[in-house]
Amino acid sequence: CGYDQIPGTSYHPLDGILGLGRGKSSIVSQLQSQGLVRNVVGHCLSGRGGGFLFFGDGLYDSSHVTWTSMSQEFTKYYSPGSAELHFGGKATGIKNLIVIFDSGSSYTYLNSQAYQALTLLLKKELSGRSLKEAPEDQTLPLCWKGRKPFRSVHDAKKYFKTSLGLAFANSGRRKTQFELHPEAYLIISNKGNVCLGILNGTQVGLQNLNVIGDISMQDRMVVYDNEKQVIGWSPANCDRLPRFKSAYYM
């Protein structure tokens, strides 16, 4: 619990912090030490809002999950280590991106080098199409407007046909790729423009860290298995709880 609360008890005081990290003090580690669940935590965030958080391994079929190893170097985070940026299924040459999964971040962040490379590739892909940059829209740093306002990402995705990806080197030459389809990196602003939900992390103080945030984890079950030291993900309907083995969820 939070004993020393700042700014104090007068304005939205904290009741405490639910720790979900890799350390022994996290709630899932404590549940595991009491023999209640395996040391596994996961979440499923719906693109329509809502979703669920769960402890233990009872809500997913491991054989249907794409797994990658947790980094043994960056143990403060849920990190698969270094990755290479892919665009349209091809390597871009932007390598050694230290990636972390962070459900506390609304957007996805790339370091300055990767961000600049990505925006150049996107602008090149969009050249000649009926989208124009909309610098007057301050919703996010990079927005485009169409011939008429967009109502949803589905309306705009026909212009963004190229998928993005982060390829993690697990062991040897084998790589696991976390793919980002348009729904995982675009939003529609209240002006009806389509905006890039991947931001420059270096500009906001993340230095060389690259963050996979909520926008890129929508409609996927993401699993952090602290016993096997792996992170996994699979497409899912996050609007309803799956029926499988026993688990604790909220």
N, C-alpha and C positions, 0 to 999 in steps of 0.2 A: 504493500500500500504506500501511498504518498504521504509521508509525515510532514515534510516541510514543503508546503505548496506555494508557488509563486505565480501570480501576484497575490495570492491569499485566498481566503474562503469566500470573499464577497462576489467574485465573478467566475462562474463556471469552474468550481474547484474540481480537482482530480480525485477520483476514488482510488486510483492506483494505475499500474501499468501491467498489462498482460504480456509477459515476455514470451516470444515465440522463436527465439534464436537457437543457435547451435550449442549454447552453453548449458551447464548443469542446473542453473537457476531457472531455466525456462519452464513454463507450466507443463509442456509435453514431456520434458525430461523428468519432472517430479512425478507425473502420472505414471511414466514408465518405471521409475524406481519403486513405485508401490505395486507394480504388477498389474496395473489397470489397462494399459494400452502399450503397443509398440511405440518407439520414439519416432513417430511419423506425424507430420502436420501438413495440411494442404488446404487449398481454397479453390472455389469455382466462382468466378465473377461473371455475371450475366451482362451482355451488351444492352439489355433492356433495363438494367438497374437491378440491384439486389444480388443474391447469390448465397453461398454458405461457406463456413469454415469448419474443418473437421480435424480430429485427432485420431491416430491409429490408422490401420491399413484396411479398414472394412468397407470402404466405399468405391474401390476401384479394382479392376482386373489388371494385375501387373503386366500380363502379356500384351495388353493393348496400349501400354504406355511407352513413349519414347524416353529413354533414360540417358543421362550423361553424368559423369563423375563429379562430385564436389571437389573443389580445389582444396588441397592440403596446405596451401600457402596463405590464402585469404580467408582464414577461419572465422573472422569477425562477421562475415557475410554468408548468405546463401549464394555462393559463386561457383560456376562451372569452370572458372579460370579464364584463359585467353581464348579469343575467337577471331575469326576473319569475316569481314563484311562481304556478303554476296548480293548481287543485283541481277535479277532475271535469271537466277540459277547459275550465274558465273561469278567466280572470285574477282574481287575488285583490286586485290593487292593491298588493301588496308588490313593489316594483321596486328596481332598482339594487343587486341582490345580486351582489357580486363573487365569482365561483365559480372554484374550482380543482379539477382532477382529481388525486387523491392515492391511489395504490395502497398507500401506507404507512399509511393510516388504515383501521381495521377498520370504523368506522361513518361515517355521513354526518352533517355538522354544518351547522346554519343559525344565523345570528346571532339574538340574543335576540328582536328584533321578529318575524322570520319564524317562529322556533320557536314563540313564543306564539300567533301567528295560526294556524299549522298545528295545534297541539294543540287549540285552541278549535274549529276546523272538524271535527277528528276526533271530539272528544267530542260535538259536536252531531250528527254523523252516527250515532254509536253510541247516542245516547239512545233509550230505548225498546226496545233490543235486549237479548238475554239475556247480555250481557257486563257485568261489573262491574270497576271499577278494583281493582287488587290492590297497595296501597301496602306491604303486608308483604313483597312480592317485591322484593328489592333488586338484582335482576339488572341492570336498567336503570331510569332515572327514571320511566318510565310503562309499566305492565303492566296487562293485563286478564285475568280468569279467566272461563272458561265454565262450563257446567253440569257438564262433566267435563274432565279434563286433555286438552290438545291434544297430538297426537303429531307434527304437522308444520304448517308454514305453510299447506299445502294445506287442512288441516282448518279453519283459522281464517279463510281468505281470504273465505269467504262473508259474513262480517260487514264486511269492508273492500272494498266494491265500487267505491269511488271511486279512480281513479288520480291520482297526483300528477305534477307536471311542472315543469321549469325551462325557460323559453323564452328562448333567446339571440337577440339582435338582431344578425344578420349584416351586412346592408347595407340601408339604406333601410327599407322596411316588412316585408321578408321575415324570418321568424323560424324558427329550428330549435328543436324541443323535445326535451329529454331526459326521457323518460317514466319514472316510477317506479311499477311495479305492486306489489301487496302483497309479493311475494317479494323486492322490492328495498328494502323498508323495515321488514320485520317479522322477528322471530326468535321461537323458542319456548324458554322458559327451562327449566331442569332441574326446575322445579316444575310444568311443563305449562301455563304461562300464555303468552299472546302479548304480546310487548313491542315498543315502538317503537324501531327501530334508527336513528332520526334524533335527534340530541342537540343541546343548546344549546351552540353553539361559543363564545359570549361568555363563558360560565361557566368554560370551560377555557382561556381566554387567547387564543383565535383572533381576538379583537376583531371586526372587521367582515367577516372572511373566511368564506366558505361552502364547505364541502368535500364533494365527491362521493367517498365512500370505497368500500371493497371490497364492502360489503353491497349497494350500488346498482349495482355493475358486474358482478355475477355473471351467468354465462351470456350474456355479450356479449363480442364482440371489440372492444377499444378500441384505437384507432390514433392515434399522435402523429406526424404527418408534418411534420418540421422544415424540409423543403425547400419545401413548398407552404404552410407555416404554417397548417395546419388540424388539427383534432381530429375523429375520426370514431368511430362505433360501429355495430354491427349485431348482431342475435341470432345466437348460435352455440352449437354443441355443443362445450363446452370440455373434454370428456372424451377427445377424440381430435384429433390433428392433421389439419387439412384437407390435401388434396393439390392443390397449385397450382403456381406457379412456384417457383424456387429461393429459399431464405431460410435464415437462421441462427436456430435456436431452441434453447430449453433448458427 
